[in-house]
Amino acid sequence: MSEEQQKIASTLSSLDNLIEATKQKVEALQKHKKGLMQQMFVSGEG
């Protein structure tokens, strides 16, 4: 594997890591949103 190919492979690997981290962040935000929505409806009934 040439040096250029290694750089490309490293970049793609970094992108995969970034995508995975972003997916986890989105999931965390969706859970947070769901919790806030539930709180809003619970407090709205009282």
N, CA, C and O atoms as a Tinker XYZ file with bonds, in Angstrom:
   184  protein
     1  N      0.850000   -1.189000    0.000000    73     2
     2  CA     0.000000    0.000000    0.000000    64     1     3
     3  C      0.890000    1.245000    0.000000    63     2     4     5
     4  O      1.805000    1.378000    0.812000    81     3
     5  N      0.601000    2.125000   -0.909000    73     3     6
     6  CA     1.408000    3.343000   -0.996000    64     5     7
     7  C      1.059000    4.294000    0.153000    63     6     8     9
     8  O      0.048000    4.136000    0.836000    81     7
     9  N      1.926000    5.273000    0.335000    73     7    10
    10  CA     1.690000    6.260000    1.389000    64     9    11
    11  C      0.367000    6.990000    1.155000    63    10    12    13
    12  O     -0.378000    7.263000    2.095000    81    11
    13  N      0.088000    7.301000   -0.116000    73    11    14
    14  CA    -1.164000    7.995000   -0.453000    64    13    15
    15  C     -2.374000    7.133000   -0.103000    63    14    16    17
    16  O     -3.366000    7.626000    0.432000    81    15
    17  N     -2.279000    5.831000   -0.413000    73    15    18
    18  CA    -3.378000    4.925000   -0.087000    64    17    19
    19  C     -3.580000    4.829000    1.423000    63    18    20    21
    20  O     -4.712000    4.746000    1.898000    81    19
    21  N     -2.477000    4.841000    2.175000    73    19    22
    22  CA    -2.579000    4.786000    3.632000    64    21    23
    23  C     -3.261000    6.039000    4.173000    63    22    24    25
    24  O     -4.063000    5.960000    5.102000    81    23
    25  N     -2.943000    7.190000    3.594000    73    23    26
    26  CA    -3.587000    8.449000    4.012000    64    25    27
    27  C     -5.085000    8.401000    3.724000    63    26    28    29
    28  O     -5.902000    8.822000    4.543000    81    27
    29  N     -5.430000    7.881000    2.547000    73    27    30
    30  CA    -6.849000    7.773000    2.178000    64    29    31
    31  C     -7.559000    6.830000    3.138000    63    30    32    33
    32  O     -8.646000    7.145000    3.622000    81    31
    33  N     -6.961000    5.683000    3.416000    73    31    34
    34  CA    -7.563000    4.709000    4.324000    64    33    35
    35  C     -7.732000    5.317000    5.718000    63    34    36    37
    36  O     -8.750000    5.100000    6.375000    81    35
    37  N     -6.747000    6.065000    6.155000    73    35    38
    38  CA    -6.820000    6.716000    7.466000    64    37    39
    39  C     -7.939000    7.749000    7.498000    63    38    40    41
    40  O     -8.673000    7.851000    8.480000    81    39
    41  N     -8.062000    8.508000    6.423000    73    39    42
    42  CA    -9.124000    9.516000    6.338000    64    41    43
    43  C    -10.491000    8.857000    6.368000    63    42    44    45
    44  O    -11.391000    9.326000    7.065000    81    43
    45  N    -10.656000    7.768000    5.614000    73    43    46
    46  CA   -11.937000    7.066000    5.589000    64    45    47
    47  C    -12.261000    6.485000    6.961000    63    46    48    49
    48  O    -13.412000    6.511000    7.399000    81    47
    49  N    -11.252000    5.966000    7.628000    73    47    50
    50  CA   -11.451000    5.427000    8.971000    64    49    51
    51  C    -11.875000    6.530000    9.934000    63    50    52    53
    52  O    -12.757000    6.331000   10.769000    81    51
    53  N    -11.245000    7.688000    9.812000    73    51    54
    54  CA   -11.617000    8.832000   10.649000    64    53    55
    55  C    -13.053000    9.257000   10.381000    63    54    56    57
    56  O    -13.790000    9.596000   11.307000    81    55
    57  N    -13.446000    9.238000    9.110000    73    55    58
    58  CA   -14.822000    9.584000    8.761000    64    57    59
    59  C    -15.805000    8.585000    9.358000    63    58    60    61
    60  O    -16.864000    8.970000    9.853000    81    59
    61  N    -15.455000    7.300000    9.311000    73    59    62
    62  CA   -16.315000    6.280000    9.927000    64    61    63
    63  C    -16.482000    6.555000   11.417000    63    62    64    65
    64  O    -17.585000    6.445000   11.953000    81    63
    65  N    -15.392000    6.911000   12.081000    73    63    66
    66  CA   -15.458000    7.211000   13.504000    64    65    67
    67  C    -16.334000    8.437000   13.763000    63    66    68    69
    68  O    -17.121000    8.453000   14.710000    81    67
    69  N    -16.198000    9.448000   12.932000    73    67    70
    70  CA   -16.998000   10.658000   13.070000    64    69    71
    71  C    -18.479000   10.362000   12.853000    63    70    72    73
    72  O    -19.331000   10.852000   13.593000    81    71
    73  N    -18.777000    9.563000   11.840000    73    71    74
    74  CA   -20.163000    9.179000   11.560000    64    73    75
    75  C    -20.747000    8.426000   12.757000    63    74    76    77
    76  O    -21.875000    8.697000   13.169000    81    75
    77  N    -19.996000    7.495000   13.308000    73    75    78
    78  CA   -20.475000    6.704000   14.446000    64    77    79
    79  C    -20.716000    7.598000   15.659000    63    78    80    81
    80  O    -21.731000    7.459000   16.343000    81    79
    81  N    -19.791000    8.511000   15.927000    73    79    82
    82  CA   -19.948000    9.430000   17.051000    64    81    83
    83  C    -21.166000   10.323000   16.852000    63    82    84    85
    84  O    -21.892000   10.615000   17.803000    81    83
    85  N    -21.387000   10.758000   15.611000    73    83    86
    86  CA   -22.532000   11.612000   15.308000    64    85    87
    87  C    -23.840000   10.849000   15.475000    63    86    88    89
    88  O    -24.823000   11.393000   15.978000    81    87
    89  N    -23.848000    9.588000   15.052000    73    87    90
    90  CA   -25.041000    8.749000   15.239000    64    89    91
    91  C    -25.377000    8.629000   16.721000    63    90    92    93
    92  O    -26.539000    8.733000   17.113000    81    91
    93  N    -24.350000    8.410000   17.539000    73    91    94
    94  CA   -24.578000    8.275000   18.979000    64    93    95
    95  C    -25.100000    9.574000   19.569000    63    94    96    97
    96  O    -25.959000    9.561000   20.450000    81    95
    97  N    -24.579000   10.700000   19.081000    73    95    98
    98  CA   -25.041000   12.002000   19.560000    64    97    99
    99  C    -26.508000   12.211000   19.177000    63    98   100   101
   100  O    -27.298000   12.700000   19.984000    81    99
   101  N    -26.869000   11.842000   17.948000    73    99   102
   102  CA   -28.254000   11.972000   17.497000    64   101   103
   103  C    -29.173000   11.115000   18.362000    63   102   104   105
   104  O    -30.244000   11.567000   18.768000    81   103
   105  N    -28.759000    9.881000   18.646000    73   103   106
   106  CA   -29.571000    8.998000   19.488000    64   105   107
   107  C    -29.760000    9.601000   20.877000    63   106   108   109
   108  O    -30.859000    9.561000   21.431000    81   107
   109  N    -28.688000   10.160000   21.440000    73   107   110
   110  CA   -28.773000   10.776000   22.763000    64   109   111
   111  C    -29.722000   11.971000   22.743000    63   110   112   113
   112  O    -30.512000   12.158000   23.669000    81   111
   113  N    -29.643000   12.776000   21.687000    73   111   114
   114  CA   -30.524000   13.936000   21.574000    64   113   115
   115  C    -31.982000   13.507000   21.390000    63   114   116   117
   116  O    -32.889000   14.146000   21.922000    81   115
   117  N    -32.204000   12.432000   20.642000    73   115   118
   118  CA   -33.570000   11.944000   20.454000    64   117   119
   119  C    -34.155000   11.447000   21.766000    63   118   120   121
   120  O    -35.329000   11.679000   22.053000    81   119
   121  N    -33.329000   10.754000   22.576000    73   119   122
   122  CA   -33.789000   10.294000   23.894000    64   121   123
   123  C    -34.105000   11.489000   24.783000    63   122   124   125
   124  O    -35.109000   11.491000   25.495000    81   123
   125  N    -33.253000   12.501000   24.741000    73   123   126
   126  CA   -33.454000   13.710000   25.526000    64   125   127
   127  C    -34.761000   14.397000   25.108000    63   126   128   129
   128  O    -35.548000   14.826000   25.953000    81   127
   129  N    -34.975000   14.491000   23.807000    73   127   130
   130  CA   -36.192000   15.103000   23.287000    64   129   131
   131  C    -37.422000   14.328000   23.754000    63   130   132   133
   132  O    -38.424000   14.916000   24.161000    81   131
   133  N    -37.332000   13.009000   23.689000    73   131   134
   134  CA   -38.460000   12.174000   24.101000    64   133   135
   135  C    -38.779000   12.423000   25.583000    63   134   136   137
   136  O    -39.942000   12.533000   25.969000    81   135
   137  N    -37.735000   12.507000   26.392000    73   135   138
   138  CA   -37.933000   12.780000   27.813000    64   137   139
   139  C    -38.562000   14.138000   28.050000    63   138   140   141
   140  O    -39.444000   14.279000   28.897000    81   139
   141  N    -38.113000   15.137000   27.305000    73   139   142
   142  CA   -38.683000   16.487000   27.447000    64   141   143
   143  C    -40.144000   16.517000   27.008000    63   142   144   145
   144  O    -40.972000   17.175000   27.637000    81   143
   145  N    -40.454000   15.811000   25.940000    73   143   146
   146  CA   -41.834000   15.764000   25.463000    64   145   147
   147  C    -42.733000   15.103000   26.506000    63   146   148   149
   148  O    -43.846000   15.568000   26.753000    81   147
   149  N    -42.247000   14.010000   27.122000    73   147   150
   150  CA   -43.032000   13.329000   28.139000    64   149   151
   151  C    -43.256000   14.245000   29.341000    63   150   152   153
   152  O    -44.356000   14.288000   29.892000    81   151
   153  N    -42.221000   14.974000   29.745000    73   151   154
   154  CA   -42.341000   15.902000   30.874000    64   153   155
   155  C    -43.368000   16.984000   30.552000    63   154   156   157
   156  O    -44.185000   17.354000   31.395000    81   155
   157  N    -43.314000   17.477000   29.337000    73   155   158
   158  CA   -44.207000   18.553000   28.929000    64   157   159
   159  C    -45.669000   18.096000   29.041000    63   158   160   161
   160  O    -46.521000   18.835000   29.533000    81   159
   161  N    -45.947000   16.880000   28.582000    73   159   162
   162  CA   -47.319000   16.396000   28.627000    64   161   163
   163  C    -47.751000   16.060000   30.048000    63   162   164   165
   164  O    -48.913000   16.259000   30.404000    81   163
   165  N    -46.838000   15.559000   30.856000    73   163   166
   166  CA   -47.169000   15.233000   32.243000    64   165   167
   167  C    -47.461000   16.509000   33.015000    63   166   168   169
   168  O    -48.466000   16.590000   33.720000    81   167
   169  N    -46.590000   17.508000   32.889000    73   167   170
   170  CA   -46.774000   18.760000   33.618000    64   169   171
   171  C    -47.948000   19.548000   33.047000    63   170   172   173
   172  O    -48.558000   20.346000   33.758000    81   171
   173  N    -48.273000   19.334000   31.770000    73   171   174
   174  CA   -49.366000   20.047000   31.135000    64   173   175
   175  C    -50.734000   19.604000   31.641000    63   174   176   177
   176  O    -51.701000   20.364000   31.598000    81   175
   177  N    -50.802000   18.348000   32.125000    73   175   178
   178  CA   -52.072000   17.810000   32.610000    64   177   179
   179  C    -52.423000   18.387000   33.983000    63   178   180   181
   180  O    -53.598000   18.516000   34.326000    81   179
   181  N    -51.390000   18.737000   34.772000    73   179   182
   182  CA   -51.629000   19.215000   36.149000    64   181   183
   183  C    -52.040000   20.619000   36.119000    63   182   184
   184  O    -52.289000   21.212000   37.168000    81   183
